[in-house]
Amino acid sequence: MAAPVPAAADGESRGGGVRDALGGLTTRGRSFLAAGVAATVCAYVLGQGDLLRVGLLLMVLPLVCVLVLYRTRYRVTAGRGLSPRRVPAGGEARVHLRMENVSRLPTGLLMLQDHVPYVLGPRPRFVLDRVEAGGRREVSYRVRSDLRGRYPLGPLQLRLNDPFGMCELTRSFSAYDTLTVIPRTESLPPVRLAGEGAGYGDGLQHSLALAGEDDVIPREYRYGDDLRRVHWRSTARLGELMVRREEQPQRARCTVLLDTRAVAYQGAGPDSAFEWAVSGAASVLVHMLERGFAVRLLTDTGSVLPGEGADGFAGATQDSADAAGLLMDTLAVVDHSDGAGLSRAYDVLRSGGEGLLVAFIGDLDEEQAAMAARMRRGSGGAVAFVLDSGSWSNGRPAGGAALDSVCRLREAGWTAVAVPPRASLAEVWRHAGSAPLEPGAPGGGATAFAGGWS
């Protein structure tokens, strides 16, 4: 539950003053006021004293209600709790609202209203009849979105009404929360991809990892160090106990390339090719983190996200769950880019493209297909999922352009798969893992899967 926030409805914080209070007259209050004015004028013209008293009563009643409501000194605090704060697209989150009357007087009729973006559902409203002094009320509602993004919740509004319904004042709290809707992810089967083993076995690179920071020479003994690591030569030379450095395998690396070019995709919405690519990238990132890889997310703009760890690799120096959270937050707001090519991503991979490369690529022309094929050179293994956005729009199998791109990537040693509309990522992933493991051989290390399923 969020920390209590003083309400602007507090009697000591009156906003714009009496003018705002008069602006809060309801239709009933304005009708009474207009009827009172009309009756007063008629009474003056006709010389009817009784009608004059009725007119004055009709005018005074809404004004008295405005004055009483304006001078009511309610002190109200409110809080909001969001559980969970990060949900996948199509998932639900529950918002808990708490309102507490901290004044010495009971409140009248109150209405709570929370501001919610329209994509999360209708605006929630709750009517609270009476809250005793020191009393508390808790209500909740659910929100759901099929679209990725970061959505603000709040601020919470409190409406105060008088017993006759003549006046209604609205005051807003200042606090708000943010709901993050991340891409859907699929659980992927543990398959072995071409080049995935780079970083294991005899050819594995090593890095220094000691109890403290990495050193290039033996360091002094620290409490808790294994005595079997004592470096006797340095100990004798320096006159104090020194320990050896030790080596451990470096975490294997995986780069996930997400093509976000607007020209590479047609259509929009949860079932579009672009959303499938985003969901696929999220699934692969989570899968690789679970398998112990250090991962990074690269887009066609050359942006390495989220930028944590060495060379942008997440999971290398942080917990896998934290790394996954950062990556999902990034993918929650990723959108189309204005770029027309993959050259920036190619430059990043050329400067540091070791490890496995998994790419989700949209429509490619001949020049960009050649550029994507050259990315394979700097990677220990490369897998490409090529989406023909035109086929996704009309529900037909992948067209000739997508198959030509697959063939071009295959000739360069990629494991290439043409993704049909509404494909299951787990099935496509399994199909990529069943491809031959001889990258660079004619027709080897790649496959074109143009079939489809529901």
N, C-alpha and C positions, 0 to 999 in steps of 0.2 A: 504494500500500500504506500502510495506517495506521501511525502511529508505534508502535514496540514498547511493550507495556504489561506491567509486571511481573505475573506470575501469582500469584493467591492460593494456588496449589499449591506455591509456593516453600516449602522446608522451614523457613524462618525465619518464615513466616506460617502458623501452624497453626490458625487459626480458633478453634473452641471447645475445643480441647485433646483430651485422651484420651477424654473422654466422647463427643465427635463421632466420634472414630476407632472406638470400640466400636460406635457406631451405624452405621458403615459395613460391618459384617459382612454378607457375602452369605448367600444361602440355604444354600450349602455350608458356610460358616463356622459359621452358627448350628446347622446339623445336627451338625457335628462337636462343637461345644461341648455340645449337648444330649445327644449319645450319650456323650460323656466323663463328664458328670455322672451319667447313668443307670448307666454301667458302674462308676463309683466307688462309688455307693450300693449297687449290687448286690454289689460286691466286699466292701464293709464288712459287709453283712448276711450274706453267705455265707462270709466269711472266706477269699476267694480272692485270694492275693497277685498271681498273674499277671494276673487280670482287673483288679486295681487299677492295675497298671502300664499296661495298655492304656487304661484310663479316663483316667489322668493324661496319657498321650500324646495322646489325642483332645482333651482340654481345652486342653493347652498349645499345640498346633500352631496353632489359629486366633489365640490370644492373642499368640504370637510373631510371627505374620504382621501383626497389627495394630500391634505395637510397632515392627517393622522398617519398615513402610510409613509409620508416623507420624513416625519419626525420619529417614526418607530425605530428604536435602537436595537435591532437584532445584530448580534455578533455571531457569525456563522463561519465555520471552517470546513474545508472540503479536501478530499484526497482522491487520487485515482490509482488503481493498480491494474497492470496489464499482464496477462499470463496466457501464453508466453509472449515475449517481445519479438521473437523471430519465428515466423511460420512459413511453411511452403505454400506456393500458389495453390489455391483451392482449399487450404486448411482454415480452421477457425481459431480465433483467439477470444478470450473472455475479458471484458473490461469491468472492473469492480469500482463502483463509486461509493464514497462515504461522505455523509454530511452530518455535522455535529453542531448543535446549538449551544454555544458557550456563554450566552447571555443569561440574565436572571428572569427573563420573561418567556413564556411559550410563544411560538410563532403561529401565524395564521396559515392560510393556504399557501403552499410553496410548489413551484414546478421546476424541476431540474431538467436541463437540456444540454446535451453534449454535442459539440460540433464534430462531425464525422464526414470525411470525403464521400461523395456519392458512390464511388466504386466499392466502398465497404458496406453499403447498405443504407437503409433509411436512418434519419436523424432520431436518436432515442430521446424520449421524453418520459418523465416520471412525475406523478402528482403526489405530494406529501400533504396530508390533511392537517396535521398538527404535530409539532415537535415540542415536547416539554422542555423546560429549562434543564440544560445539561444532557439532553437526550441525543441519541445517535440513530441515524437511519442508513442502511446499506442496501444498495440495489446493484444489479449487474445487467449487462447485455452482451451479445456476441457480434463480432465483426468477421467478415470473410471477403476475400478478393481472389479472383482468378488471374489477376494481372500483377506482375512483379512491381516492386517499388517501395518507397519509404513514405508512409502516410502519417501526417500529424493528427493526433486526437486531442481535441480541446480548442480553445479554452471552454471550461464548463460555465454555463450560464444559469443564474438563479432568478426566477421570476416571483415577485411578491404581489399578492392580490389582497385587496380589502374584502371584508365579509360580504359586501353588497355587489362586488364585481364591477365597481365604478372605475377603478384605477389599477393599472398593472405596471410595475417598475421592473426593469431588467438590469441586472448587474452581472458582470463577468469576473471570473477568477483569472489569475495570471498564468497558472501552470498548465502545461500540456505535455503529452507523451508522444512517442513515435513508434509506430508499428512497422516492422520491416518484413515485407513479403518476399521471400527468396525463391529461386527457381525450384521446380520439382526435381527430385533426384531419384534415380533407380539404383537398386542394388545390382552390381555387376558381378558376373561369374569370374572366378580366379583363373583366367587363361594366360598363356605365355605368348607374348607378342614378339615379333621379329625385332631383335635389338634390345629387348627389355632387360636382358641379363647384363648389359654393359654396366660395369661398376661392381660386379661380383666375380669371384673366382680369381685365377692367377693374375689377370690383368687389372685387378681392382686398384684404384688409387687409394692412398692412405693419407690420413691427417693426424696431427698431434692432438691428444686429448688427455689432460692430466687432471689432478684434483683441483688445481687452480687454473690460471691462464696458461695458454700454450707458451713454451719457452723454446729457444733454439739451442740452449746448452743445459746441462744438468742443473737442477735447482736445489736449494737447501731443503733439508728434511722438514716436513710439516706433520703435525700430530695427526695420526690416522693413516699415514702412508705405509704401504707394505714394505717391511724390512728387506724383502727379497729384491726390491728395486734399488737398494743402496748402490751407488756408483763409487767403488772403493778407490779408484785412481783419483777422481776429483776430490774425494774425502781426504786422501792423504796429502794432496797438493795444497788444498785450501785450509786444512786443519779443522773443518767442521763437516758434519754429516750431510752428504749430498745424495740425491736419488736420481735414477735414470728417468728419462722420458719414455713413454710407451705409445704405441700406435694402435689405432683402431680403424676399422673400415669407414670410409666416408659414405654418407647416405647417398644412395642412387638418386638421380635427378630425373624429373619429368617436366617438360614444358607443354602446356596446353595452349594451342593457338586458336583463338576465336575470331573468325572473320565477321566483322560488324559493318561492312560497307553497305550503305543503303542501296547502291546499284546492284548488289549481289542477291537481293531478296525481293520477292513480291509478296503482297498480302500482309496482313497484320492480325493480331489477336492471339489468344492462347494456343490455337492449333496451327499457327503459321510455321514456316520453315525456320525463321529466325529464332522463335521461342524454343523450337526443338533443339537448335544448335546451342542455345544458352543452357538449356536443361542438360544437354549431353555434356557440355564442358563442366558444369557443376558436378555431375555424377562421376566423371572421370577424375576430377580433382579430389573428391572425397574418397574415391576408391583407391587412388594412389597413396593418399595420406595414410589410409588404413593399412596399406601394405608396407609402410615404412619409407616411402619416397619423400624427398624434398621436392616440392612442386612450385611452379610459378604460372601465372596466367598472363598470356601475351595477346595483344590485339593487333589488328592490321595497322593501327596508328603508331605502333612501336612502343606503346605504353606497357610497362611491366607492373602488374598489380598483384597484391597490394603494396609491394615494395618492401616487405619485411624479409630479414635474413640476407645472407650473402647473395649478391647479384639478383636480388628480387625473389629468391627461392623461399617460400614459406615452409615451415616445418623443419628447417635445418637447425634453427636455434630456439624453437618455441614448441609448446605443446601442440599436438596434432589437432585437438579440439579447438584451440584458440586460432590456429592457422585456418582451419575450415570455416570458422565463424567470420574471419576477415575476408576470406574469398567469397563466401556467400553474400556478405554485405555488399561487396563490390559488384557481384553479378546481379544483385537485386536492382541496381540502378543503371546497368550498362544499356546503352542505346545505340542506334545506328550512327555510324560516322559518315562524314562528308567525303572521305577519301575515295579514290577510284582504283588504287593499287595496293599491292602487298610489299612494296619496296622497303618501307620502314621496318616491318617485321623481319624481313630478310636481313637487313643490316644488324638487327639485334641478335638474330640467330647466328650470323656469320662471326660476330665478335665473341659469342659464348653460347654455342649450340650443342654442348655435350649432353649426353643422356637421351632418354626417350622423348620423341616429339609426337604429340597427338593433336591433329588439326581438325577443326570443324569449318568447312569452307562452303561458301555459297556459289553462285554462278561465276564461272571464269571464262574470260575471252582467251584467245590464243596467247596473247602476251602475258597475262597473269597466270595462265596455266604453266607456261615456261618458267616464270618466276617461282611459283610454288614448287615445281619440280627441282629447282636448284637448292631449295632449302634442305633437301635430304642430305647434302654433302656434309654439313656440320653436325649431324646428329648420329648417335649410335643406332637409332632405329626410328622409323617414321611411319605413322598410321594416319590416314586421311579419311574422313567421312565427308563425302561430297554430296551436297543437297541441290537438286534441281528445283528451284523455287517455283518454276512454271508448272511442274508436275504436281507440286503441293497445292497449287491454286486450283487446278482442274481435276485432281484426283487420279491422274494417269501415271503410268510407269515413267521412269526417268528417260528424258529425251536424249537425242544424239549428242548434244553439246556436253552434257554431264558425263556420258560414256566416253567421249573423246578426252575429257579431262582426266578421267580415271585411267585411261590407257596411257596418257602422257605421264602421269605420276607413277604408274606401274613400271614404265620403261626406265624411270629414274631410281627405282628401288623402293618405292613406297609400298606399303600395304594399303591399297585403296579400295574403298567401298562406296558404291552409289546408294544413297539412302532413299528408300521408297517412302511415299506419304504415309503418315501415321505409323511409322515403324517403331518397334520396341527396341530401345537402346540396348537392352540386355541381349537380345537376339543378334543385333548387328555386331555388338562387341564380341559375342561368342563366334560369330562368323569370321570376324577379322582375326581372331586367335587361331582359327583352323586353317588359315592360309599357309602356304609353304614358307619355310624359314630360310630361303636362299636369296636374300636381297641382292639385287644387281644382276641376277641371272635373268635371261630372257623370259618374261612372263612370270618370274618367281617373285616371292615376297609381296604379292599383290593379288587382289581379286576384285572383280566388279560384280557387285550383288545388286541386280536391277529388279529382282522380284519384289513382290509386295504382299502384305497381309493386313488384316483388320486388327 
